[in-house]
Amino acid sequence: MVGMGFAVGEKVVAVGPEPLAFEDVVAVADGARVALTDEALKVIGEARAHIEELSARPTPVYGVSTGFGALATRHIAPELRERLQLNIVRSHAAGSGPEVEREVVRALMLLRLRTLATGRTGVQPTTARTLAALLNAGIAPQVFEYGSLGCSGDLAPLAHVALA
């Protein structure tokens, strides 16, 4: 596992492509540390390589070299894609209401990390490592109870985490 160097006897939850146990989610919510498995980093890297290959193609690929939603047919030039990604995160971080409890935010972060660890998202391995590092550093971003975007309910909270 990546991220060795934890204290002997310290609870460390391994995060890989396989589902997490309920007890592991609760442990991380309560402050346990995480370590990405070698398998997770392997599949994340493979998926990212595929995204890089799709990005280099002249044919537009939704969400890779195009905009999203109503802008799905608009080609995004390679030099503007990083800016688009940042702007998407910024625009979706639009929550309101009371702050979500720290334990809930940590559980949300762990579950997103596990999703990244499946190797089906196309993120850079650095993104997954950074999310694990945030958990291990005890950083829980400010997330608000109500989001203003999307029907899935997770866009605003995840955008707030991504800003961190």
DSSP file (Angstrom, degrees, kcal/mol; ACC not computed):
  #  RESIDUE AA STRUCTURE BP1 BP2  ACC     N-H-->O    O-->H-N    N-H-->O    O-->H-N    TCO  KAPPA ALPHA  PHI   PSI    X-CA   Y-CA   Z-CA
    1    1 A M              0   0    0      0, 0.0     3,-0.4     0, 0.0     2,-0.2   0.000 360.0 360.0 360.0 146.1    0.0    0.0    0.0
    2    2 A V        +     0   0    0     34,-2.6    34,-0.2     1,-0.2    36,-0.0  -0.601 360.0  44.7 -80.2 144.3    1.1    3.5   -0.7
    3    3 A G  S    S+     0   0    0     -2,-0.2    -1,-0.2    32,-0.1     3,-0.1   0.747  70.0 164.4  96.1  25.2    1.4    5.8    2.3
    4    4 A M        +     0   0    0     -3,-0.4    -1,-0.1     1,-0.2    -2,-0.0  -0.127  40.1  87.6 -64.2 174.2    3.2    3.6    4.7
    5    5 A G        +     0   0    0      1,-0.3    -1,-0.2     2,-0.0     2,-0.2   0.549  56.2 143.0 105.0  12.2    4.8    5.3    7.7
    6    6 A F        -     0   0    0      1,-0.1    -1,-0.3    -3,-0.1     3,-0.1  -0.507  59.9 -91.1 -81.8 155.1    1.8    5.1    9.9
    7    7 A A    >   -     0   0    0     -2,-0.2     3,-1.9     1,-0.1    -1,-0.1  -0.327  50.0 -93.4 -65.2 146.5    2.2    4.4   13.6
    8    8 A V  T 3  S+     0   0    0      1,-0.3    -1,-0.1    -3,-0.1     3,-0.1  -0.400 112.8  14.5 -61.0 132.2    2.1    0.8   14.8
    9    9 A G  T 3  S+     0   0    0      1,-0.3    -1,-0.3    -2,-0.1     2,-0.2   0.318  92.2 137.1  84.3  -8.8   -1.4   -0.2   15.8
   10   10 A E    <   -     0   0    0     -3,-1.9     2,-0.5     1,-0.1    -1,-0.3  -0.503  63.5-109.8 -71.6 138.2   -2.9    2.9   14.2
   11   11 A K        +     0   0    0     -2,-0.2    22,-1.8    -3,-0.1     2,-0.4  -0.573  42.5 176.8 -71.6 119.9   -6.1    2.2   12.2
   12   12 A V  E     -a   33   0A   0     -2,-0.5     2,-0.6    20,-0.2    22,-0.2  -0.994  18.9-147.7-127.2 124.3   -5.4    2.6    8.5
   13   13 A V  E     -a   34   0A   0     20,-2.9    22,-2.1    -2,-0.4     2,-0.4  -0.818  13.5-136.9 -94.9 121.9   -8.1    1.8    6.0
   14   14 A A  E     -a   35   0A   0     -2,-0.6     2,-0.6    20,-0.2    22,-0.2  -0.639  17.1-158.0 -76.9 129.6   -6.9    0.4    2.7
   15   15 A V  E     +a   36   0A   0     20,-2.8    22,-2.3    -2,-0.4    25,-0.2  -0.942  30.4 136.8-116.3 114.6   -8.7    2.0   -0.3
   16   16 A G        -     0   0    0     -2,-0.6   101,-0.2     2,-0.4   102,-0.1  -0.632  69.3 -69.6-136.9-165.8   -8.8    0.1   -3.5
   17   17 A P  S    S+     0   0    0      0, 0.0   101,-0.1     0, 0.0     3,-0.1   0.722 103.8  87.4 -67.4 -21.2  -11.2   -0.8   -6.3
   18   18 A E  S    S-     0   0    0      1,-0.1    -2,-0.4    99,-0.1    99,-0.1  -0.399  92.3 -86.9 -80.6 157.4  -13.2   -3.2   -4.0
   19   19 A P        -     0   0    0      0, 0.0     2,-0.3     0, 0.0    -1,-0.1  -0.174  42.0-119.3 -60.0 154.0  -16.1   -1.9   -1.9
   20   20 A L        -     0   0    0     -3,-0.1     2,-0.2     1,-0.0    -5,-0.1  -0.664  23.6-114.9 -91.4 149.7  -15.4   -0.6    1.6
   21   21 A A    >>  -     0   0    0     -2,-0.3     4,-1.7     1,-0.1     3,-0.7  -0.571  23.4-119.6 -78.9 148.6  -16.9   -2.1    4.7
   22   22 A F  H 3> S+     0   0    0      1,-0.3     4,-2.2    -2,-0.2     5,-0.2   0.892 115.4  56.9 -52.8 -42.3  -19.3    0.0    6.7
   23   23 A E  H 3> S+     0   0    0      1,-0.2     4,-2.3     2,-0.2    -1,-0.3   0.835 103.8  53.0 -61.9 -33.5  -17.0   -0.2    9.7
   24   24 A D  H <> S+     0   0    0     -3,-0.7     4,-2.3     2,-0.2    -1,-0.2   0.885 107.2  51.0 -70.0 -38.4  -14.2    1.3    7.6
   25   25 A V  H  X S+     0   0    0     -4,-1.7     4,-2.5     2,-0.2    -2,-0.2   0.933 112.5  46.6 -63.1 -44.9  -16.4    4.3    6.5
   26   26 A V  H  X S+     0   0    0     -4,-2.2     4,-1.9     2,-0.2    -2,-0.2   0.905 110.5  53.3 -63.7 -41.5  -17.2    4.9   10.2
   27   27 A A  H  <>S+     0   0    0     -4,-2.3     5,-2.8     1,-0.2    -2,-0.2   0.919 112.1  43.8 -61.5 -44.0  -13.6    4.6   11.2
   28   28 A V  H ><5S+     0   0    0     -4,-2.3     3,-1.6     3,-0.2    -1,-0.2   0.897 110.0  55.9 -69.3 -39.2  -12.4    7.2    8.7
   29   29 A A  H 3<5S+     0   0    0     -4,-2.5    -1,-0.2     1,-0.3    -2,-0.2   0.871 108.9  49.2 -57.5 -35.1  -15.3    9.5    9.6
   30   30 A D  T 3<5S-     0   0    0     -4,-1.9    -1,-0.3    -5,-0.2    -2,-0.2   0.430 136.9 -82.0 -86.9   0.3  -14.0    9.3   13.1
   31   31 A G  T < 5S+     0   0    0     -3,-1.6    -3,-0.2     1,-0.2    -2,-0.1   0.438  75.1 148.2 120.3  -0.8  -10.4   10.1   12.1
   32   32 A A      < -     0   0    0     -5,-2.8    -1,-0.2    -6,-0.2   -20,-0.2  -0.255  45.7-116.7 -62.4 155.6   -8.8    6.9   10.9
   33   33 A R  E     -a   12   0A   0    -22,-1.8   -20,-2.9   103,-0.1     2,-0.3  -0.423  23.8-140.8 -89.4 167.4   -6.1    7.3    8.2
   34   34 A V  E     -a   13   0A   0     98,-0.3     2,-0.4   -22,-0.2   -20,-0.2  -0.902  10.7-166.2-128.4 156.4   -6.3    5.9    4.7
   35   35 A A  E     -a   14   0A   0    -22,-2.1   -20,-2.8    -2,-0.3     2,-0.2  -0.964  22.0-130.3-142.4 126.0   -3.8    4.3    2.2
   36   36 A L  E     -a   15   0A   0     -2,-0.4   -34,-2.6   -22,-0.2   -20,-0.2  -0.542  30.2-123.3 -70.9 138.0   -4.4    3.8   -1.5
   37   37 A T     >  -     0   0    0    -22,-2.3     4,-2.1   -36,-0.2     5,-0.2  -0.404  17.4-115.2 -78.2 160.2   -3.6    0.3   -2.5
   38   38 A D  H  > S+     0   0    0      1,-0.2     4,-2.1     2,-0.2     5,-0.1   0.878 118.7  55.9 -60.3 -37.3   -1.1   -0.4   -5.3
   39   39 A E  H  > S+     0   0    0      2,-0.2     4,-2.5     1,-0.2     5,-0.3   0.907 105.3  51.7 -62.6 -41.9   -4.0   -1.9   -7.3
   40   40 A A  H  > S+     0   0    0      1,-0.2     4,-2.5     2,-0.2     5,-0.2   0.941 110.7  46.9 -60.0 -47.6   -5.9    1.4   -7.0
   41   41 A L  H  X S+     0   0    0     -4,-2.1     4,-2.0     1,-0.2    -1,-0.2   0.852 111.4  53.3 -65.1 -33.0   -3.0    3.4   -8.2
   42   42 A K  H  X S+     0   0    0     -4,-2.1     4,-2.1     2,-0.2    -2,-0.2   0.956 113.0  40.9 -64.7 -50.8   -2.4    1.0  -11.1
   43   43 A V  H  X S+     0   0    0     -4,-2.5     4,-2.3     2,-0.2    -2,-0.2   0.840 113.4  54.0 -71.8 -31.4   -6.0    1.2  -12.4
   44   44 A I  H  X S+     0   0    0     -4,-2.5     4,-2.4    -5,-0.3    -1,-0.2   0.936 110.6  47.6 -63.6 -45.2   -6.2    5.0  -11.8
   45   45 A G  H  X S+     0   0    0     -4,-2.0     4,-2.2    -5,-0.2    -2,-0.2   0.887 111.1  50.7 -63.0 -40.2   -3.0    5.4  -13.9
   46   46 A E  H  X S+     0   0    0     -4,-2.1     4,-1.8     2,-0.2    -1,-0.2   0.922 111.6  47.1 -64.5 -43.9   -4.4    3.1  -16.7
   47   47 A A  H  X S+     0   0    0     -4,-2.3     4,-2.1     1,-0.2    -2,-0.2   0.899 111.2  51.9 -64.7 -39.6   -7.7    5.0  -16.9
   48   48 A R  H  X S+     0   0    0     -4,-2.4     4,-2.5     1,-0.2    -1,-0.2   0.907 106.4  53.5 -64.2 -40.2   -5.8    8.3  -16.9
   49   49 A A  H  X S+     0   0    0     -4,-2.2     4,-2.0     1,-0.2    -1,-0.2   0.890 108.1  51.4 -60.1 -38.6   -3.6    7.1  -19.8
   50   50 A H  H  X S+     0   0    0     -4,-1.8     4,-2.5     2,-0.2    -1,-0.2   0.915 109.1  49.7 -64.5 -42.9   -6.8    6.3  -21.7
   51   51 A I  H  X S+     0   0    0     -4,-2.1     4,-2.6     2,-0.2    -2,-0.2   0.905 109.1  52.4 -62.4 -41.6   -8.2    9.8  -21.1
   52   52 A E  H  X S+     0   0    0     -4,-2.5     4,-1.3     1,-0.2    -1,-0.2   0.898 109.9  49.2 -60.9 -39.6   -4.9   11.3  -22.3
   53   53 A E  H  X S+     0   0    0     -4,-2.0     4,-0.6     2,-0.2     3,-0.3   0.919 111.9  47.8 -66.2 -43.7   -5.2    9.2  -25.5
   54   54 A L  H >< S+     0   0    0     -4,-2.5     3,-0.9     1,-0.2    -2,-0.2   0.880 108.4  55.9 -62.8 -37.7   -8.8   10.3  -26.0
   55   55 A S  H 3< S+     0   0    0     -4,-2.6    -1,-0.2     1,-0.2    -2,-0.2   0.811 103.9  53.8 -64.4 -30.9   -7.8   13.9  -25.4
   56   56 A A  H 3< S+     0   0    0     -4,-1.3    -1,-0.2    -3,-0.3    -2,-0.2   0.627  87.7 102.7 -80.9 -13.8   -5.2   13.8  -28.2
   57   57 A R  S << S-     0   0    0     -3,-0.9     4,-0.1    -4,-0.6    -3,-0.0  -0.358  72.8-135.7 -70.1 148.6   -7.7   12.5  -30.8
   58   58 A P  S    S+     0   0    0      0, 0.0    -1,-0.1     0, 0.0    -4,-0.0   0.759  85.7  87.0 -73.6 -22.9   -9.1   15.0  -33.3
   59   59 A T  S    S-     0   0    0      1,-0.1    -2,-0.1    -5,-0.1     6,-0.0  -0.639  90.5-112.3 -78.4 128.8  -12.6   13.6  -32.8
   60   60 A P        -     0   0    0      0, 0.0     2,-0.4     0, 0.0    -1,-0.1  -0.307  28.1-160.2 -61.8 142.3  -14.4   15.4  -29.9
   61   61 A V    >>> -     0   0    0     -4,-0.1     4,-2.7    -6,-0.1     3,-2.2  -0.995  29.2-105.7-126.0 124.2  -15.1   13.3  -26.8
   62   62 A Y  T 345S+     0   0    0     -2,-0.4     6,-0.1     1,-0.3     5,-0.1  -0.190 101.0   0.9 -52.9 129.3  -17.8   14.4  -24.4
   63   63 A G  T 345S+     0   0    0      4,-0.9    -1,-0.3     1,-0.1     5,-0.1   0.335 128.4  65.7  76.3  -8.3  -16.3   15.9  -21.2
   64   64 A V  T <45S+     0   0    0     -3,-2.2    -2,-0.2     3,-0.1    -1,-0.1   0.777 125.4   1.1-106.3 -52.7  -12.7   15.4  -22.4
   65   65 A S  T  <5S+     0   0    0     -4,-2.7    11,-2.7     2,-0.1     2,-0.3   0.183 127.3  61.4-124.1  15.2  -12.5   17.7  -25.3
   66   66 A T  B   <S-B   75   0B   0     -5,-0.8     9,-0.2     9,-0.3     6,-0.2  -0.825  84.0-102.3-128.1 172.0  -16.0   19.2  -25.2
   67   67 A G        -     0   0    0      7,-1.5    -4,-0.9     4,-1.4     2,-0.3  -0.071  42.3-104.7 -76.6-169.9  -18.0   21.2  -22.8
   68   68 A F  S >  S-     0   0    0     -6,-0.1     3,-2.4    -5,-0.1     4,-0.1  -0.817  71.6 -12.8-119.8 158.4  -20.7   19.7  -20.6
   69   69 A G  G >  S+     0   0    0     -2,-0.3     3,-1.8     1,-0.3     4,-0.1  -0.297 138.1   8.0  58.5-123.6  -24.5   19.8  -20.7
   70   70 A A  G 3  S+     0   0    0      1,-0.3     3,-0.4     2,-0.1    -1,-0.3   0.706 134.0  55.2 -64.2 -19.6  -25.7   22.5  -23.2
   71   71 A L  G X  S+     0   0    0     -3,-2.4     3,-1.7     1,-0.2    -4,-1.4   0.156  71.6 115.1 -98.2  18.6  -22.0   22.9  -24.3
   72   72 A A  T <  S+     0   0    0     -3,-1.8    -1,-0.2     1,-0.3    -2,-0.1   0.743  76.7  48.5 -61.6 -24.7  -21.6   19.3  -25.1
   73   73 A T  T 3  S+     0   0    0     -3,-0.4     2,-0.6    -4,-0.1    -1,-0.3   0.431  89.2 100.2 -96.0   1.0  -21.1   20.0  -28.8
   74   74 A R  S <  S-     0   0    0     -3,-1.7    -7,-1.5    -6,-0.1     2,-0.2  -0.784  70.5-135.6 -92.6 120.9  -18.6   22.8  -28.3
   75   75 A H  B     -B   66   0B   0     -2,-0.6     2,-0.6    -9,-0.2    -9,-0.3  -0.536  14.1-147.0 -72.7 135.0  -15.0   21.7  -28.8
   76   76 A I        -     0   0    0    -11,-2.7     5,-0.1    -2,-0.2    -1,-0.0  -0.923  17.8-123.2-107.2 122.7  -12.6   22.9  -26.1
   77   77 A A    >>  -     0   0    0     -2,-0.6     3,-2.3     1,-0.1     4,-0.7  -0.315  24.4-115.0 -62.0 144.9   -9.1   23.7  -27.3
   78   78 A P  H >> S+     0   0    0      0, 0.0     3,-0.9     0, 0.0     4,-0.5   0.841 114.9  56.9 -51.8 -38.0   -6.4   21.8  -25.4
   79   79 A E  H 34 S+     0   0    0      1,-0.2     4,-0.2     2,-0.1    -2,-0.1   0.619 109.3  46.8 -72.7 -10.1   -4.9   25.0  -23.9
   80   80 A L  H <> S+     0   0    0     -3,-2.3     4,-2.2     2,-0.1    -1,-0.2   0.480  87.8  86.7-105.6  -5.6   -8.3   25.9  -22.3
   81   81 A R  H <X S+     0   0    0     -3,-0.9     4,-2.3    -4,-0.7     5,-0.2   0.882  87.1  50.2 -68.2 -39.6   -9.2   22.5  -20.8
   82   82 A E  H  X S+     0   0    0     -4,-0.5     4,-2.1     1,-0.2    -1,-0.2   0.925 112.1  48.9 -63.8 -42.6   -7.4   22.9  -17.5
   83   83 A R  H  > S+     0   0    0     -4,-0.2     4,-2.6     1,-0.2    -2,-0.2   0.894 109.1  53.3 -63.1 -40.2   -9.2   26.3  -17.0
   84   84 A L  H  X S+     0   0    0     -4,-2.2     4,-2.3     2,-0.2    -2,-0.2   0.933 107.9  50.6 -59.6 -46.5  -12.5   24.7  -17.9
   85   85 A Q  H  X S+     0   0    0     -4,-2.3     4,-1.9     1,-0.2    -2,-0.2   0.923 112.2  46.4 -59.4 -45.5  -12.0   22.0  -15.2
   86   86 A L  H  X S+     0   0    0     -4,-2.1     4,-2.5     1,-0.2    -1,-0.2   0.914 112.1  50.8 -63.1 -43.2  -11.2   24.6  -12.6
   87   87 A N  H  X S+     0   0    0     -4,-2.6     4,-2.6     1,-0.2    -1,-0.2   0.839 106.6  54.8 -66.1 -32.7  -14.1   26.8  -13.6
   88   88 A I  H  X S+     0   0    0     -4,-2.3     4,-1.7     2,-0.2    -1,-0.2   0.935 110.0  46.4 -64.3 -45.5  -16.5   23.8  -13.4
   89   89 A V  H  X S+     0   0    0     -4,-1.9     4,-1.1     1,-0.2    -2,-0.2   0.946 114.2  48.1 -61.7 -47.8  -15.4   23.2   -9.8
   90   90 A R  H >< S+     0   0    0     -4,-2.5     3,-0.5     1,-0.2    -2,-0.2   0.910 111.9  48.7 -60.0 -43.4  -15.7   26.8   -8.9
   91   91 A S  H 3< S+     0   0    0     -4,-2.6    -1,-0.2     1,-0.2    -2,-0.2   0.799 111.3  50.1 -70.4 -26.9  -19.2   27.2  -10.4
   92   92 A H  H 3< S+     0   0    0     -4,-1.7     2,-2.3    -3,-0.2    56,-0.3   0.623  84.2  90.5 -86.8 -13.2  -20.5   24.1   -8.7
   93   93 A A    <<  +     0   0    0     -4,-1.1     2,-0.2    -3,-0.5    -1,-0.2  -0.485  53.5 127.0 -81.1  71.6  -19.3   25.1   -5.2
   94   94 A A        +     0   0    0     -2,-2.3    54,-0.6    50,-0.1     2,-0.2  -0.551  28.2 147.2-132.0  65.5  -22.5   26.8   -4.5
   95   95 A G  E     -C  147   0C   0     52,-0.2     2,-0.3    61,-0.2    52,-0.2  -0.535  20.0-176.0 -98.7 167.4  -23.9   25.5   -1.2
   96   96 A S  E     +C  146   0C   0     50,-2.7    50,-2.7    -2,-0.2    -2,-0.0  -0.926  37.7  49.2-150.7 173.8  -25.9   27.2    1.5
   97   97 A G  E    S-     0   0C   0     -2,-0.3     3,-0.1    48,-0.2    -2,-0.0  -0.395  94.8 -12.9  88.4-167.3  -27.4   26.5    4.9
   98   98 A P  E    S-     0   0C   0      0, 0.0    47,-2.7     0, 0.0    48,-0.2  -0.229  78.6 -95.6 -67.4 157.2  -25.6   25.0    7.9
   99   99 A E  E     -C  144   0C   0     45,-0.2    45,-0.3    46,-0.1     2,-0.2  -0.468  39.1-114.8 -70.4 143.8  -22.2   23.4    7.7
  100  100 A V        -     0   0    0     43,-3.2    43,-0.3    -2,-0.1    -1,-0.1  -0.565  43.3 -91.9 -76.0 143.4  -22.2   19.6    7.3
  101  101 A E    >>  -     0   0    0     -2,-0.2     4,-2.1     1,-0.1     3,-0.5  -0.229  30.7-119.2 -58.2 144.1  -20.7   17.8   10.3
  102  102 A R  H 3> S+     0   0    0      1,-0.2     4,-2.6     2,-0.2     5,-0.2   0.866 113.2  54.2 -52.1 -43.6  -17.0   17.0   10.0
  103  103 A E  H 3> S+     0   0    0      1,-0.2     4,-2.1     2,-0.2    -1,-0.2   0.873 108.1  49.6 -63.1 -37.0  -17.6   13.3   10.3
  104  104 A V  H <> S+     0   0    0     -3,-0.5     4,-2.6     2,-0.2    -1,-0.2   0.901 110.4  50.0 -68.8 -40.7  -20.0   13.4    7.4
  105  105 A V  H  X S+     0   0    0     -4,-2.1     4,-2.6     2,-0.2    -2,-0.2   0.918 110.5  50.1 -64.0 -42.5  -17.5   15.4    5.2
  106  106 A R  H  X S+     0   0    0     -4,-2.6     4,-2.4     2,-0.2    -2,-0.2   0.904 111.2  48.7 -63.1 -39.9  -14.8   12.8    6.0
  107  107 A A  H  X S+     0   0    0     -4,-2.1     4,-2.6     2,-0.2    -2,-0.2   0.917 111.1  50.6 -64.2 -42.6  -17.1   10.0    5.0
  108  108 A L  H  X S+     0   0    0     -4,-2.6     4,-2.2     1,-0.2    -2,-0.2   0.919 110.7  49.4 -59.4 -44.6  -18.0   11.8    1.8
  109  109 A M  H  X S+     0   0    0     -4,-2.6     4,-2.5     1,-0.2    -2,-0.2   0.910 111.3  49.0 -63.3 -42.7  -14.3   12.3    1.0
  110  110 A L  H  X S+     0   0    0     -4,-2.4     4,-2.6     2,-0.2    -2,-0.2   0.925 110.6  49.9 -62.9 -44.6  -13.6    8.6    1.7
  111  111 A L  H  X S+     0   0    0     -4,-2.6     4,-1.8     1,-0.2    -1,-0.2   0.871 111.7  48.2 -65.6 -35.3  -16.4    7.5   -0.5
  112  112 A R  H  X S+     0   0    0     -4,-2.2     4,-2.6     2,-0.2    -1,-0.2   0.909 110.1  52.7 -68.3 -40.7  -15.2    9.7   -3.3
  113  113 A L  H  X S+     0   0    0     -4,-2.5     4,-2.2     1,-0.2    -2,-0.2   0.911 108.2  50.6 -59.6 -41.8  -11.7    8.4   -2.9
  114  114 A R  H  < S+     0   0    0     -4,-2.6     4,-0.5     2,-0.2    -1,-0.2   0.891 108.5  52.3 -64.3 -38.6  -13.0    4.9   -3.2
  115  115 A T  H ><>S+     0   0    0     -4,-1.8     3,-1.2     1,-0.2     5,-0.6   0.927 110.3  47.8 -61.4 -44.4  -14.8    5.9   -6.4
  116  116 A L  H ><5S+     0   0    0     -4,-2.6     3,-1.6     1,-0.2     5,-0.3   0.878 104.9  61.7 -61.4 -36.6  -11.5    7.3   -7.8
  117  117 A A  T 3<5S+     0   0    0     -4,-2.2    -1,-0.2     1,-0.3    -2,-0.2   0.575  86.9  73.6 -69.5  -9.8   -9.8    4.1   -6.7
  118  118 A T  T < 5S-     0   0    0     -3,-1.2    -1,-0.3    -4,-0.5    -2,-0.2   0.711 101.5-129.0 -74.6 -18.4  -12.0    2.0   -9.1
  119  119 A G  T < 5S+     0   0    0     -3,-1.6    -2,-0.1    -4,-0.3    -3,-0.1   0.745  80.2 108.1  77.6  22.7  -10.1    3.4  -12.0
  120  120 A R      < +     0   0    0     -5,-0.6    -4,-0.1    -4,-0.1    -3,-0.1   0.230  61.7  65.3-116.1  13.6  -13.2    4.4  -13.8
  121  121 A T  S    S-     0   0    0     -5,-0.3    -5,-0.1    -6,-0.1    -1,-0.1   0.716  88.0-131.7-109.5 -25.3  -13.0    8.2  -13.5
  122  122 A G        +     0   0    0      1,-0.2    -6,-0.0    -6,-0.2   -78,-0.0   0.553  52.2 148.7  85.2   7.4  -10.0    9.2  -15.5
  123  123 A V        -     0   0    0      1,-0.1    -1,-0.2    -7,-0.1   -75,-0.2  -0.265  55.4 -97.4 -70.1 162.1   -8.5   11.4  -12.8
  124  124 A Q    >>  -     0   0    0      1,-0.1     3,-1.4   -76,-0.1     4,-1.1  -0.547  29.5-119.9 -73.3 144.7   -4.8   11.9  -12.4
  125  125 A P  H 3> S+     0   0    0      0, 0.0     4,-2.5     0, 0.0     5,-0.2   0.838 114.3  64.7 -53.9 -31.8   -3.2    9.7   -9.7
  126  126 A T  H 3> S+     0   0    0      1,-0.2     4,-2.5     2,-0.2     5,-0.2   0.846  95.9  57.2 -60.3 -33.7   -2.1   12.9   -8.0
  127  127 A T  H <> S+     0   0    0     -3,-1.4     4,-2.2     2,-0.2    -1,-0.2   0.939 109.4  43.4 -63.3 -47.2   -5.8   13.8   -7.5
  128  128 A A  H  X S+     0   0    0     -4,-1.1     4,-2.3     1,-0.2    -2,-0.2   0.914 114.2  50.5 -65.1 -42.9   -6.4   10.5   -5.6
  129  129 A R  H  X S+     0   0    0     -4,-2.5     4,-2.3     1,-0.2    -1,-0.2   0.893 110.2  50.6 -62.1 -38.7   -3.2   10.9   -3.6
  130  130 A T  H  X S+     0   0    0     -4,-2.5     4,-2.3     2,-0.2    -1,-0.2   0.907 108.9  50.3 -67.2 -41.6   -4.1   14.5   -2.7
  131  131 A L  H  X S+     0   0    0     -4,-2.2     4,-1.9     2,-0.2    -2,-0.2   0.914 111.9  48.3 -62.8 -41.8   -7.6   13.5   -1.5
  132  132 A A  H  X S+     0   0    0     -4,-2.3     4,-2.6     1,-0.2   -98,-0.3   0.905 110.3  52.3 -62.5 -40.7   -6.0   10.7    0.7
  133  133 A A  H  X S+     0   0    0     -4,-2.3     4,-1.8     2,-0.2     6,-0.2   0.876 105.9  54.0 -64.6 -37.8   -3.5   13.3    2.0
  134  134 A L  H  <>S+     0   0    0     -4,-2.3     5,-2.5     2,-0.2     4,-0.4   0.937 111.0  46.0 -60.6 -46.2   -6.3   15.6    3.0
  135  135 A L  H ><5S+     0   0    0     -4,-1.9     3,-1.3     1,-0.2    -2,-0.2   0.935 113.3  49.0 -60.7 -45.9   -7.9   12.9    5.0
  136  136 A N  H 3<5S+     0   0    0     -4,-2.6    -1,-0.2     1,-0.3    -2,-0.2   0.756 109.0  53.0 -68.9 -23.9   -4.7   11.9    6.6
  137  137 A A  T 3<5S-     0   0    0     -4,-1.8    -1,-0.3    -5,-0.2    -2,-0.2   0.486 115.5-115.8 -86.3  -3.8   -3.9   15.5    7.5
  138  138 A G  T < 5 +     0   0    0     -3,-1.3     2,-0.6    -4,-0.4    -3,-0.2   0.703  62.6 152.2  78.2  19.2   -7.2   15.8    9.2
  139  139 A I      < +     0   0    0     -5,-2.5    -1,-0.3    -6,-0.2    -2,-0.1  -0.748  19.2 177.7 -89.4 121.8   -8.5   18.4    6.8
  140  140 A A        -     0   0    0     -2,-0.6     3,-0.1    -3,-0.1   -34,-0.1  -0.930  24.3-137.5-122.2 104.3  -12.2   18.5    6.3
  141  141 A P        -     0   0    0      0, 0.0     2,-0.5     0, 0.0    20,-0.1  -0.109  30.1 -92.5 -58.4 157.5  -13.3   21.3    3.9
  142  142 A Q        +     0   0    0     18,-0.2     2,-0.4   -43,-0.1    22,-0.1  -0.621  50.7 177.9 -73.3 121.4  -16.3   23.4    4.7
  143  143 A V        -     0   0    0     -2,-0.5   -43,-3.2   -43,-0.3     2,-0.3  -0.979  18.3-138.0-127.6 139.7  -19.4   21.8    3.0
  144  144 A F  E     -C   99   0C   0     -2,-0.4   -45,-0.2   -45,-0.3   -47,-0.2  -0.684  16.5-122.6-102.8 154.6  -22.9   23.2    3.3
  145  145 A E  E    S+     0   0C   0    -47,-2.7     2,-0.5    -2,-0.3   -48,-0.2   0.830  93.5  51.5 -63.9 -36.1  -26.1   21.2    3.8
  146  146 A Y  E     -C   96   0C   0    -50,-2.7   -50,-2.7   -48,-0.2     2,-0.2  -0.892  65.6-162.9-112.5 132.1  -27.9   22.5    0.7
  147  147 A G  E     -C   95   0C   0     -2,-0.5   -52,-0.2   -52,-0.2   -54,-0.1  -0.665  11.6-152.9-100.3 163.7  -26.5   22.5   -2.8
  148  148 A S        +     0   0    0    -54,-0.6     2,-0.4   -56,-0.3   -53,-0.1   0.354  68.5  69.3-116.0   5.3  -28.0   24.5   -5.6
  149  149 A L  S    S+     0   0    0    -57,-0.2     7,-0.4   -55,-0.1     4,-0.4  -0.927  81.1   2.4-129.5 147.2  -27.0   22.4   -8.6
  150  150 A G        -     0   0    0     -2,-0.4     3,-0.1     1,-0.1    -3,-0.1   0.427  63.7-104.5  72.0 156.9  -27.9   19.1  -10.1
  151  151 A C  S    S+     0   0    0      1,-0.2    -1,-0.1     2,-0.1    -2,-0.0   0.605 107.6  71.3 -92.2 -14.1  -30.3   16.4   -9.3
  152  152 A S  S    S-     0   0    0      1,-0.1    -1,-0.2     0, 0.0    -2,-0.1   0.751  91.0-139.0 -78.1 -21.5  -27.7   14.0   -7.8
  153  153 A G  S    S+     0   0    0     -4,-0.4    -1,-0.1    -3,-0.1    -3,-0.1   0.392  82.8  83.0  84.0  -5.1  -27.2   16.1   -4.7
  154  154 A D     >  +     0   0    0      2,-0.1     4,-2.3     3,-0.1     5,-0.3   0.506  61.7  86.4-110.6  -3.8  -23.5   15.6   -4.6
  155  155 A L  H  > S+     0   0    0     -6,-0.3     4,-2.0     2,-0.2     5,-0.2   0.950  93.9  41.4 -63.8 -50.2  -22.2   18.2   -7.1
  156  156 A A  H  > S+     0   0    0     -7,-0.4     4,-2.1     2,-0.2     5,-0.2   0.948 116.9  46.9 -66.0 -49.0  -22.0   21.1   -4.7
  157  157 A P  H  > S+     0   0    0      0, 0.0     4,-1.8     0, 0.0    -1,-0.2   0.924 114.9  46.8 -59.6 -42.8  -20.5   19.2   -1.7
  158  158 A L  H  X S+     0   0    0     -4,-2.3     4,-2.6     1,-0.2    -2,-0.2   0.856 109.3  54.6 -68.1 -33.1  -17.9   17.5   -3.9
  159  159 A A  H  X S+     0   0    0     -4,-2.0     4,-2.0    -5,-0.3   -66,-0.2   0.897 106.2  51.9 -65.7 -39.0  -17.0   20.8   -5.5
  160  160 A H  H  X S+     0   0    0     -4,-2.1     4,-1.0     2,-0.2    -2,-0.2   0.905 111.8  46.7 -63.0 -40.6  -16.4   22.3   -2.0
  161  161 A V  H >< S+     0   0    0     -4,-1.8     3,-0.6     1,-0.2    -2,-0.2   0.919 110.1  53.6 -65.4 -42.8  -14.1   19.4   -1.3
  162  162 A A  H 3< S+     0   0    0     -4,-2.6    -2,-0.2     1,-0.2    -1,-0.2   0.838  99.6  62.0 -63.1 -33.1  -12.3   19.8   -4.6
  163  163 A L  H 3<        0   0    0     -4,-2.0    -1,-0.2     1,-0.3    -2,-0.2   0.870 360.0 360.0 -60.8 -34.8  -11.6   23.4   -3.9
  164  164 A A    <<        0   0    0     -4,-1.0    -1,-0.3    -3,-0.6    -2,-0.2   0.521 360.0 360.0 -64.4 360.0   -9.6   22.4   -1.0
